[in-house]
Amino acid sequence: MELDPNKAQREAFLRFAGTARFVYNWGLARRTEAYREQGIRLNSFSLGAELRSIIDERFPWMREVPSRVREGALRNLDRAFQHFFRRIKEGRKGRAAGYPRFKSRNRGIGGFWNYGCRVEADRVRVPRVGSVRLKERGRLPLGLTKGATIVERAGRWFITVPVEEEIRVPENRGSAVGVDLGIKSLAVTSDGEVFDNPRCLNSRLRKLRRLSRQHSRRQKGGKNRRKSARRLAVLHYRIACARRDALHRVTTDLAKNHGLVAVEDLNVRGMMKNHRLARAISDVGFAEFRRQLEYKCQWYGSRLVVIDRFYPSSKRCSICGDVKSELALSERVFRCESCGMVMDRDLNAARNILVAANPVETQNACGEGSAGREMSDPVKLPSVNQELLRVVG
């Protein structure tokens, strides 16, 4: 939910966010030093006690900020280390585990966590700040919250409030559908529906390049450089919002209208190694598409099935099951050499994904192909290794 603070409230938010960033960096440096020199692991409680003992002597300016802001920053540091140890335990192949990094003002103002925020009809009361207006009404539960996170994005301030609500999961009896993600089209379903790719970054690339050149030519530390950085951040924010909106529309439609949604487990990191397609691939947002599908399928009572990335969905014929040895990316039409079937490449892959996710289905969920053959014939269905499937939700 977006806030509408005045000038004094913005200055308070900046002071709180700066303090949270400083405490996080101090805790990270102190925790790293203690482990290297003494071999002990400090947590948020021990770091908080140490910070309270030296705050009057070394950091008296922190008294102007609520203590909950400092505690929230140290808890975020604990959470960062928990994720770091989890990634080490999982043994990420060929990738660094991701040791927590220091927060830099150049990468964004960031935000802070605070306790005791009270939500009213059209405003939020924040301790040490006062009553801050909301830009929308009726979206947040009224009353005292357990805690609120306030962050800055491109000059705008947003508040996030945790809410506990019992959601009744409906019984979704919609049809099963396979989804093939791509660049030319954002998603193609097995029933022939095509969701266009908005290409949010590509449509604004010319303006982005111009603002980037202007920013690089500004003198470091000057006011004009800060202004150009703000304009550049606003453009990046608009691109991200447009991409997120497009993904929300597609994922909501799939999870709400289908009882089973099948997708591939794409190796996005490997796909990004193709430098000719890296920018277009990152512009689509495959990971965000998968993340939204996972929780929306739980909301609407549908089931998400993830097909293994090594399943040959693009090379396999959806009619006879014959697999091509090679298939160039430029071949947008799939032509089967065995049965003569001719079909759009993405549509053929979506139908194969559906068959892999629901191999016992005998009903022809894909209709007739170009060769006029039905998929209901069990002999012509491609064999599927059940070990390649993983069900989410």
Secondary structure, 3 states (H helix, E strand, C coil): CEEECCHHHHHHHHHHHHHHHHHHHHHHHHHHHHHHHHCCCCCHHHHHHHHHHHHHHHCHHHHHCCHHHHHHHHHHHHHHHHHHHHHHHHCCCCCCCCCCCCCCHHHCCCEEEECCCEECCCEEEECCCEEEEECCCCCCCCEECCCEEEEEECCEEEEECCCCCCCCCCCCCCEEEEEEECCCEEEEECCCCEEECCCHHHHCHHHHHHHHHHHHHCCCCCHHHHHHHHHHHHHHHHHHHHHHHHHHHHHHHHHHHEEEEEEECCCHHHHCCCCCCHHHHHHHCHHHHHHHHHHHHHHCCCEEEEECCCCCCCCECCCCCCECCCCCCCCCEEECCCCCCEEEHHHHHHHHHHHHHCCCCCCCCCCCCCCCCCCCCCCCCCCCCHHHEEEEC
